[in-house]
Amino acid sequence: MVCLSRRRLLIATGALAAAGLATACAGAPTAAPAATGAAEGTAPAAPPAPGKKVELRFIKLSMDTDVAEFFEKTAIPKFEEANPGYTVKVDMSDWGHLGEKLMTSFAGNLPVDLVETGSDWVGPYAARKQFMPLDDMVATDYAEEIKDYYPEMVDISRYRGKLMALPYILDIRTTCYRKDHFKEAGFDPETGPDTWDDLVAYATKLVQTDNQGNITRAGYLIDASTPTGAFFEFWYLLVQNGIDVVVPWGSWNPDDVKLETPEAKEALQFMVDLINKYKVSPMTGMSTKNPDLSALAEGITSICTEGSWIIGNFKRYAPDILEQLGVGKPLMKKARKQYACPNVYAIGTNTVDAKGAWALMKHMLSKEIMTGMLAPASNTPPRKSIAAEAEYMQDPLVQKFQQIPEQGWGTTTPQATEWPTLENIGNYVQAALRLEMTVDEALAKAAEETKRRIAELVEAVGAG
């Protein structure tokens, strides 16, 4: 995503502060009245009392330089110009510190007027009554605009039927590869692997080793060096095999944890085999010599799972080989699925001004501002009109990522699984990859602890 996706950042840091259980509350919000003068889709908020300006605190995740420049010089000034009764105080964060920042904000009643987070964080905060439902505001003055969004990417942020956040950027991942490596190995450079069997056939032919047997080029890159990384590499295979950590997706019932199913065992065994039997990747991934380059751009892997940010990485740091970047469909075993998770904007229940916070959210979600925020890094939008009309979205590589939500191939981790739970599952995945535990043993322990964690959250805050 902008700068680093939450997965890439958490893999790098291996850390995430857990969110607290404190709950703050505020009066019921009302929608801003319609007006003109702001970006498309944005009605300025009702003005505060004469002579007083309301300061809105906006917790924003870190951004690339070009995105930050647009945000600071265009997005925020335009809102303040259109809404003279408000100022915006931007409180920057990153994924590694966002949980702690939200915890201290709600515990200390420090206003969370608008926050950027992941849709897969929404459920637990909604369960704690820390995020404000948006349904009434959407019905009042955003009913037409909401039709422009991919419905699945909106529904991910519902809790007990209530809409708790709105998406502004999609973290979409799929199979990416090097066309020149495919040509050398005799594969069609315009078509990536389609199934798990294809992946084995391609990766075993593409992998390269030195005289000591050390992998110098991964056939298919697996980065399980941290628990978070291990979880996601496993989870990609899990959903492609027609199952998930919890089924149905929105369930908070511990009995719905599916980590001991035959499909889950087959997915983890396949991952174990890729590393230990087929030897197409080291468990720890591959390190680039140039820190600016991705492993794919540097050529130390032939196939990997990446987000659309990879296009910007090639354009910025390896433009001479951009033509060698291939973007394929998500792999499939029983289902063609891959991670497609929006970053979303949410309003805290302790906001100082619900009308102003809603006006700021709509401004940031307007086509003008959303396009300006997403275009520099070729990030994919949740709004269909931007996908169809924006100049940067005419890039065929970006369009291949966008087909994932358009085709209904996108999904994300279940609502009841907080990040510490996912990391804990990742610990057992790592143990299986290191052959310290059998697949059955690892998943039995992961299932047991996942059920316990969900049950504890349900008991603590009444989630479900």
Long-range contacts (C-beta under 8 A, 24 or more apart in sequence): 1-61, 1-169, 1-171, 1-307, 1-309, 1-343, 1-379, 2-61, 2-62, 2-63, 2-64, 2-67, 2-169, 2-373, 2-377, 2-379, 3-61, 3-62, 3-63, 3-64, 3-67, 3-94, 4-62, 4-94, 4-95, 5-171, 5-307, 5-309, 6-95, 6-118, 6-171, 7-171, 7-228, 7-229, 7-232, 7-339, 9-94, 9-95, 9-96, 10-95, 10-96, 10-226, 10-228, 10-229, 10-419, 11-223, 11-225, 11-226, 11-228, 11-229, 11-232, 13-96, 14-226, 14-227, 14-228, 15-96, 16-95, 16-96, 16-99, 16-228, 16-419, 16-420, 16-423, 17-96, 17-97, 17-98, 17-99, 17-100, 17-103, 18-99, 18-103, 18-418, 18-419, 18-420, 19-99, 19-102, 19-103, 19-121, 19-124, 19-125, 19-128, 19-418, 20-102, 20-103, 20-104, 20-106, 20-107, 21-128, 21-460, 21-461, 22-103, 22-106, 22-107, 22-128, 23-106, 23-128, 23-129, 23-130, 23-349, 23-461, 24-106, 24-109, 24-130, 24-348, 24-349, 24-350, 25-129, 25-349, 25-350, 26-132, 26-349, 26-350, 26-351, 26-354, 27-354, 28-136, 28-354, 29-132, 29-136, 29-137, 29-347, 29-351, 29-354, 29-355, 29-357, 29-358, 30-136, 30-137, 30-354, 30-355, 31-136, 31-137, 31-140, 31-141, 31-355, 31-358, 32-141, 32-355, 32-356, 32-358, 32-359, 32-362, 33-141, 34-141, 37-82, 38-78, 38-79, 38-82, 38-83, 38-359, 38-363, 38-366, 39-78, 39-79, 39-82, 39-363, 39-366, 39-367, 39-368, 39-369, 40-366, 40-367, 40-368, 41-142, 41-145, 41-362, 41-365, 41-366, 41-367, 42-79, 42-82, 42-359, 42-362, 42-363, 42-366, 43-141, 43-359, 43-362, 44-82, 44-83, 44-359, 45-83, 45-85, 45-86, 45-353, 45-355, 45-356, 45-358, 45-359, 46-355, 47-84, 47-85, 48-85, 48-86, 48-353, 48-356, 52-85, 53-84, 53-85, 53-86, 53-87, 54-85, 54-86, 54-87, 54-352, 54-353, 54-356, 55-86, 55-87, 55-88, 55-89, 55-352, 56-86, 56-87, 56-88, 56-89, 56-111, 56-113, 56-114, 56-352, 56-353, 56-356, 56-357, 56-360, 57-89, 57-91, 57-110, 57-111, 57-112, 57-113, 57-114, 57-352, 58-88, 58-89, 58-90, 58-91, 58-113, 58-114, 58-115, 58-360, 59-91, 59-93, 59-98, 59-101, 59-102, 59-105, 59-112, 59-114, 59-115, 59-116, 60-90, 60-91, 60-92, 60-93, 60-116, 61-92, 61-93, 61-94, 61-95, 61-98, 61-116, 61-117, 61-343, 62-92, 62-93, 62-94, 64-312, 64-376, 64-377, 66-376, 66-377, 67-373, 67-376, 67-377, 70-372, 70-373, 70-376, 71-373, 74-369, 74-372, 75-363, 75-364, 75-369, 75-372, 75-373, 78-363, 78-369, 79-359, 79-360, 79-363, 79-364, 82-363, 83-356, 83-359, 83-360, 85-356, 86-353, 86-356, 86-359, 86-360, 88-360, 99-419, 102-130, 105-348, 105-350, 106-130, 106-348, 106-350, 109-350, 110-350, 111-348, 111-350, 111-351, 111-352, 112-347, 112-348, 112-350, 112-351, 113-347, 113-348, 113-351, 113-352, 113-353, 113-356, 113-357, 113-360, 114-345, 114-346, 114-347, 114-357, 114-360, 114-361, 114-364, 115-345, 115-346, 115-347, 115-348, 116-168, 116-343, 116-344, 116-345, 117-165, 117-343, 117-344, 117-346, 118-171, 118-341, 118-342, 118-343, 118-344, 119-153, 119-156, 119-157, 119-165, 119-167, 119-341, 119-342, 119-343, 119-344, 119-412, 120-156, 120-341, 120-412, 120-413, 120-415, 120-417, 121-418, 121-419, 122-156, 122-157, 122-159, 122-164, 122-165, 122-344, 122-346, 122-415, 123-159, 123-250, 123-415, 123-416, 123-463, 124-418, 124-457, 124-461, 124-463, 125-164, 125-346, 126-159, 126-160, 126-162, 126-164, 127-159, 127-252, 127-457, 127-461, 127-462, 127-463, 127-464, 128-461, 129-349, 130-348, 130-349, 130-350, 131-164, 131-165, 131-346, 131-347, 131-348, 131-349, 132-164, 132-346, 132-347, 132-348, 132-349, 132-351, 132-354, 133-162, 133-163, 133-164, 134-163, 134-164, 134-165, 134-166, 134-347, 134-358, 135-162, 135-163, 137-358, 138-163, 142-362, 145-362, 145-365, 148-383, 148-384, 148-385, 149-382, 149-383, 149-384, 150-382, 150-384, 150-405, 150-406, 152-405, 152-408, 152-410, 153-340, 153-342, 153-382, 153-405, 153-410, 154-382, 156-341, 156-342, 156-412, 157-342, 157-344, 157-346, 158-250, 159-415, 164-346, 165-344, 165-345, 165-346, 166-344, 166-345, 166-361, 166-365, 167-342, 167-343, 167-344, 167-382, 168-342, 168-343, 168-344, 168-345, 168-364, 168-365, 168-370, 168-373, 168-382, 169-342, 169-343, 169-370, 169-373, 169-374, 169-379, 169-380, 169-381, 169-382, 170-340, 170-341, 170-342, 170-343, 170-379, 170-380, 170-381, 170-382, 170-405, 170-410, 171-307, 171-339, 171-340, 171-341, 171-342, 171-343, 172-307, 172-308, 172-338, 172-339, 172-340, 172-380, 172-401, 172-402, 172-404, 172-405, 172-410, 173-236, 173-305, 173-306, 173-307, 173-338, 173-339, 173-340, 174-305, 174-306, 174-327, 174-328, 174-329, 174-330, 174-338, 174-400, 174-401, 174-404, 175-303, 175-304, 175-305, 175-327, 175-328, 175-329, 175-330, 175-331, 176-296, 176-303, 176-304, 176-305, 176-306, 176-310, 176-325, 176-326, 176-327, 176-328, 177-296, 177-302, 177-303, 177-304, 177-326, 177-328, 178-296, 178-299, 178-301, 178-302, 178-303, 178-324, 178-325, 178-326, 179-323, 179-324, 179-325, 179-326, 180-321, 180-324, 181-206, 181-217, 181-299, 181-302, 182-206, 182-302, 182-326, 185-302, 189-326, 190-326, 191-328, 192-303, 192-326, 192-327, 192-328, 192-329, 193-303, 193-328, 193-331, 194-328, 194-329, 194-331, 194-332, 195-331, 195-332, 195-333, 196-237, 196-240, 196-270, 196-331, 196-332, 196-333, 198-331, 199-274, 199-303, 199-331, 200-274, 200-278, 200-280, 202-302, 202-303, 203-274, 203-278, 203-280, 203-281, 203-302, 203-303, 204-278, 204-280, 206-280, 206-302, 206-303, 207-279, 207-280, 207-281, 207-302, 215-279, 215-281, 215-282, 215-286, 216-300, 217-286, 217-299, 217-300, 217-301, 217-302, 218-280, 218-281, 218-282, 218-285, 218-286, 218-295, 218-300, 218-301, 218-302, 218-303, 218-304, 219-278, 219-280, 219-281, 219-301, 219-302, 219-303, 220-274, 220-280, 220-281, 220-301, 220-302, 220-303, 220-304, 221-281, 221-285, 221-286, 221-295, 221-296, 221-301, 221-303, 221-304, 221-305, 222-271, 222-274, 222-275, 222-280, 222-281, 222-282, 222-283, 222-285, 223-284, 223-285, 223-286, 224-275, 224-283, 224-284, 224-285, 224-426, 224-429, 224-430, 224-433, 225-283, 225-284, 225-285, 226-426, 227-423, 227-424, 227-425, 227-426, 227-427, 227-429, 227-430, 228-419, 228-422, 228-423, 228-426, 229-285, 229-426, 230-426, 230-427, 230-429, 230-430, 230-433, 231-422, 231-423, 231-425, 231-426, 231-429, 232-339, 232-426, 233-271, 233-305, 233-429, 234-267, 234-268, 234-271, 234-425, 234-426, 234-429, 235-339, 235-413, 235-422, 236-305, 236-331, 236-338, 236-339, 237-267, 237-268, 237-270, 237-271, 237-333, 238-263, 238-264, 238-267, 239-335, 239-337, 239-338, 239-411, 240-267, 240-330, 240-331, 240-332, 240-333, 240-334, 240-335, 240-336, 240-337, 240-338, 241-266, 241-267, 241-333, 241-334, 241-335, 242-333, 242-334, 242-335, 243-267, 244-411, 244-413, 244-414, 245-413, 245-414, 245-417, 245-422, 245-425, 245-450, 246-414, 246-415, 246-416, 246-417, 246-454, 247-414, 249-411, 249-414, 249-415, 250-414, 250-415, 250-416, 251-414, 251-416, 251-464, 252-415, 252-416, 252-454, 252-457, 252-458, 252-463, 252-464, 253-454, 253-464, 254-450, 254-451, 254-452, 254-454, 254-455, 254-458, 255-451, 257-447, 257-450, 257-451, 257-454, 259-425, 259-443, 259-446, 259-447, 259-450, 260-440, 260-443, 260-444, 260-447, 263-334, 264-443, 265-439, 265-440, 265-443, 266-333, 267-333, 268-429, 268-432, 268-439, 268-442, 268-443, 269-439, 271-429, 271-432, 271-433, 272-432, 272-433, 272-435, 272-439, 275-433, 276-433, 276-435, 283-430, 283-433, 283-434, 290-317, 292-316, 292-317, 293-317, 293-318, 296-325, 297-321, 305-338, 307-401, 308-378, 308-379, 308-380, 308-398, 308-401, 309-377, 309-378, 309-379, 311-378, 311-395, 311-397, 311-398, 311-401, 312-376, 312-377, 312-378, 312-379, 315-378, 325-397, 327-397, 327-400, 327-401, 328-400, 329-403, 329-409, 330-404, 330-409, 336-407, 336-409, 337-409, 337-410, 337-411, 338-404, 338-409, 338-410, 338-411, 339-410, 339-411, 339-412, 340-404, 340-405, 340-409, 340-410, 340-411, 340-412, 341-410, 341-412, 341-413, 342-382, 380-405, 416-454, 416-457, 416-463, 416-464, 417-450, 417-454, 418-453, 418-457, 420-453, 421-449, 421-450, 421-453, 421-454, 424-449, 424-450, 424-453, 425-450
